[in-house]
Amino acid sequence: MVVRDSYLKEVAHFSDRSDLFWLDQYSRVFDFAKRTALLKALVNGTFTIEVRMRLCESSTINTRAQQFIPSNPINKNILSTFMDEESSDVVIEVGPTNITKSPKKHKPSPVSFYAHRFILHVSAPALAEMCENGENVSITDVDPGVFQLILCYAYGGTLSDEDTQVNAKEIIDAADRFGMLNLKLEAEASYANSTDIDLDNVMDNLLYADAKNCALLKEAVIEFV
């Protein structure tokens, strides 16, 4: 360590680390100077410290500053149009399902979903075909809550594990009907992993897997057999 005065003249030089650093009983080095050493280096109440540094090899440290490169916002932009009434070009009315025909019970109103044909065309082609003949489409055999999940998926959204597991069979049925293969496989995997195949349900699951062409579920049933 070299200490210089305000005129940059060397007034003190410490070559022995013991003059500046001290070790405890466990021989650990504490990286700060002794007060007595610093007091000896004062010149008119101040001191200047000269620090000498060297650059590390480029292979050991990246000297280039990290650059921030934003990701493509297309997925976020498409998802932001989900249920956007102003920009939508088709209204899908879903429900109600399994309504008991009784004058004493009030029939719930269907739920309206605002969608865009061009998004449905690439994400749910069979559903898009249902929307070609008019601006209003009615679907009565799908639960509105399940339909909201699959429509959000069509816009690039993700389904939570809980939603997928709880509604697995309903999602499989709707995704198979609307041509959403990826969603169907995701729900099928969730159903196969969360369902305990036993003697009571093995035949029902085999028939269902065959009817919906669910290879993962059929494989799970065959492994049980």
C-alpha positions as CSV (number, residue, x, y, z in Angstrom):
1,M,0.0,0.0,0.0
2,V,1.3,3.4,-1.0
3,V,0.2,6.6,0.8
4,R,0.8,10.0,-0.9
5,D,0.3,13.6,0.2
6,S,-1.8,16.2,-1.6
7,Y,1.1,16.8,-4.0
8,L,1.2,13.0,-4.8
9,K,4.5,12.6,-3.1
10,E,5.0,9.2,-1.5
11,V,5.1,9.7,2.3
12,A,4.5,6.1,3.4
13,H,4.8,2.6,2.0
14,F,3.5,-0.6,3.6
15,S,4.9,-3.7,2.1
16,D,4.2,-6.0,5.0
17,R,0.5,-7.1,5.3
18,S,0.9,-7.3,9.1
19,D,1.3,-3.5,9.2
20,L,-2.2,-3.1,7.8
21,F,-4.1,-6.3,8.5
22,W,-4.5,-8.4,11.6
23,L,-5.3,-12.1,12.3
24,D,-7.5,-13.5,15.0
25,Q,-6.8,-16.6,17.0
26,Y,-8.0,-18.8,14.1
27,S,-5.6,-17.1,11.7
28,R,-8.5,-15.5,9.7
29,V,-7.5,-12.3,7.9
30,F,-9.7,-9.3,8.4
31,D,-9.6,-7.0,5.4
32,F,-9.3,-3.6,7.0
33,A,-6.3,-1.5,8.2
34,K,-5.2,-1.0,11.7
35,R,-6.0,2.4,13.1
36,T,-2.5,3.0,14.3
37,A,-1.1,2.3,10.8
38,L,-3.5,4.8,9.3
39,L,-2.7,7.5,11.9
40,K,1.0,7.2,11.0
41,A,0.2,7.8,7.3
42,L,-1.7,11.1,7.9
43,V,-0.3,14.2,6.2
44,N,-1.8,17.4,7.5
45,G,-4.7,15.4,8.7
46,T,-5.4,13.7,5.4
47,F,-4.0,10.9,3.3
48,T,-4.2,9.7,-0.3
49,I,-4.5,6.0,-1.2
50,E,-3.1,4.7,-4.4
51,V,-4.8,1.6,-5.6
52,R,-3.3,-0.6,-8.3
53,M,-5.5,-2.9,-10.2
54,R,-5.2,-5.3,-13.1
55,L,-7.8,-6.7,-15.5
56,C,-8.7,-10.3,-15.3
57,E,-8.6,-12.5,-18.4
58,S,-11.7,-12.3,-20.6
59,S,-12.2,-16.0,-20.1
60,T,-12.8,-15.6,-16.4
61,I,-15.0,-12.5,-16.4
62,N,-17.4,-10.9,-18.8
63,T,-16.4,-7.3,-19.1
64,R,-19.2,-6.4,-21.4
65,A,-22.3,-5.0,-19.7
66,Q,-25.4,-7.2,-19.8
67,Q,-27.8,-5.9,-22.4
68,F,-31.6,-5.8,-21.9
69,I,-33.3,-7.2,-24.9
70,P,-37.1,-7.3,-24.6
71,S,-39.0,-10.4,-25.7
72,N,-41.5,-10.6,-28.4
73,P,-44.8,-9.3,-27.0
74,I,-47.1,-11.1,-29.4
75,N,-48.3,-13.6,-26.9
76,K,-49.1,-11.0,-24.3
77,N,-50.8,-8.8,-26.9
78,I,-53.0,-11.7,-28.1
79,L,-53.9,-12.6,-24.5
80,S,-54.9,-9.0,-23.8
81,T,-57.7,-9.3,-26.4
82,F,-59.3,-12.2,-24.5
83,M,-63.0,-11.3,-23.9
84,D,-62.5,-7.9,-25.5
85,E,-66.0,-6.9,-26.6
86,E,-64.9,-3.9,-28.6
87,S,-62.6,-5.7,-31.0
88,S,-64.4,-9.1,-31.1
89,D,-66.3,-10.2,-34.2
90,V,-68.3,-13.1,-32.8
91,V,-70.3,-13.7,-29.6
92,I,-70.5,-17.2,-28.3
93,E,-73.3,-17.9,-25.8
94,V,-72.6,-20.9,-23.6
95,G,-75.0,-22.8,-21.3
96,P,-77.0,-23.5,-19.4
97,T,-76.4,-27.3,-19.2
98,N,-78.3,-30.1,-17.4
99,I,-81.3,-27.9,-16.6
100,T,-84.2,-29.7,-15.0
101,K,-87.5,-28.9,-16.7
102,S,-89.5,-27.5,-13.9
103,P,-91.6,-24.4,-13.7
104,K,-90.6,-23.8,-10.1
105,K,-86.9,-23.4,-11.0
106,H,-85.6,-20.4,-12.7
107,K,-83.6,-21.1,-15.9
108,P,-80.2,-19.4,-15.7
109,S,-79.2,-17.3,-18.6
110,P,-76.3,-18.3,-21.0
111,V,-72.9,-16.7,-20.5
112,S,-71.6,-14.6,-23.4
113,F,-68.0,-14.9,-24.6
114,Y,-66.5,-12.4,-27.0
115,A,-64.0,-13.9,-29.4
116,H,-62.1,-13.3,-32.6
117,R,-62.5,-15.6,-35.6
118,F,-58.8,-15.3,-36.7
119,I,-57.6,-16.5,-33.3
120,L,-60.1,-19.4,-33.2
121,H,-59.1,-20.3,-36.7
122,V,-55.5,-21.1,-35.6
123,S,-56.2,-22.3,-32.1
124,A,-59.6,-24.1,-32.2
125,P,-60.4,-24.7,-35.9
126,A,-63.5,-26.8,-35.3
127,L,-64.9,-24.0,-33.0
128,A,-64.0,-21.5,-35.7
129,E,-66.1,-23.4,-38.2
130,M,-69.1,-23.1,-35.9
131,C,-68.7,-19.3,-35.9
132,E,-68.6,-18.9,-39.7
133,N,-72.3,-18.5,-40.3
134,G,-73.1,-15.6,-38.0
135,E,-72.0,-13.2,-35.3
136,N,-73.8,-15.1,-32.6
137,V,-73.2,-18.7,-31.8
138,S,-75.0,-20.8,-29.2
139,I,-73.4,-23.8,-27.4
140,T,-75.6,-25.5,-24.8
141,D,-73.7,-28.7,-23.9
142,V,-70.5,-27.2,-22.4
143,D,-70.2,-25.8,-18.9
144,P,-69.5,-22.0,-19.1
145,G,-66.7,-22.3,-16.6
146,V,-65.0,-25.0,-18.6
147,F,-65.5,-23.1,-21.8
148,Q,-63.9,-20.0,-20.3
149,L,-60.8,-22.1,-19.5
150,I,-60.5,-23.5,-23.0
151,L,-61.1,-20.2,-24.7
152,C,-58.4,-18.5,-22.5
153,Y,-56.1,-21.4,-23.6
154,A,-56.9,-20.6,-27.2
155,Y,-55.7,-17.0,-26.6
156,G,-52.3,-18.2,-25.3
157,G,-53.3,-18.5,-21.6
158,T,-52.3,-21.3,-19.3
159,L,-54.4,-23.5,-17.1
160,S,-53.5,-24.1,-13.5
161,D,-52.9,-27.7,-12.4
162,E,-55.9,-27.6,-10.1
163,D,-58.3,-26.3,-12.9
164,T,-57.0,-29.0,-15.3
165,Q,-57.2,-31.8,-12.8
166,V,-60.7,-30.9,-11.5
167,N,-62.2,-30.4,-15.0
168,A,-60.0,-33.0,-16.9
169,K,-62.8,-35.0,-18.5
170,E,-64.9,-31.9,-19.4
171,I,-61.8,-30.3,-20.9
172,I,-61.0,-33.4,-22.9
173,D,-64.5,-33.6,-24.3
174,A,-64.6,-29.9,-25.3
175,A,-61.0,-29.8,-26.6
176,D,-61.7,-32.9,-28.7
177,R,-64.8,-31.3,-30.1
178,F,-63.2,-28.0,-30.9
179,G,-60.0,-29.3,-32.4
180,M,-57.6,-28.2,-29.6
181,L,-55.2,-31.2,-29.6
182,N,-52.5,-29.7,-27.3
183,L,-55.1,-28.9,-24.6
184,K,-56.7,-32.3,-25.0
185,L,-53.3,-34.0,-24.4
186,E,-52.6,-31.8,-21.4
187,A,-55.9,-32.6,-19.8
188,E,-55.5,-36.3,-20.7
189,A,-52.1,-36.5,-19.0
190,S,-53.6,-34.8,-15.9
191,Y,-56.5,-37.2,-15.8
192,A,-54.3,-40.3,-16.3
193,N,-51.9,-39.2,-13.6
194,S,-54.5,-38.3,-11.1
195,T,-56.9,-41.2,-11.6
196,D,-56.5,-44.5,-9.7
197,I,-57.4,-47.3,-12.0
198,D,-59.1,-50.1,-10.2
199,L,-61.6,-53.0,-10.9
200,D,-64.5,-50.7,-10.5
201,N,-63.5,-48.1,-13.1
202,V,-61.1,-50.0,-15.4
203,M,-63.8,-50.8,-18.0
204,D,-65.3,-47.3,-18.0
205,N,-61.9,-45.7,-18.5
206,L,-61.0,-48.1,-21.3
207,L,-64.2,-47.4,-23.1
208,Y,-63.8,-43.6,-22.6
209,A,-60.1,-43.7,-23.8
210,D,-61.2,-45.6,-26.9
211,A,-64.1,-43.3,-27.6
212,K,-61.9,-40.1,-27.3
213,N,-58.8,-41.6,-28.7
214,C,-56.8,-41.0,-25.5
215,A,-53.6,-43.0,-25.9
216,L,-52.1,-42.0,-22.6
217,L,-55.2,-43.1,-20.7
218,K,-55.5,-46.3,-22.6
219,E,-51.9,-47.1,-21.8
220,A,-52.5,-46.5,-18.1
221,V,-55.5,-48.9,-18.3
222,I,-53.5,-51.6,-20.1
223,E,-50.7,-51.3,-17.5
224,F,-53.3,-52.0,-14.8
225,V,-54.7,-55.0,-16.6
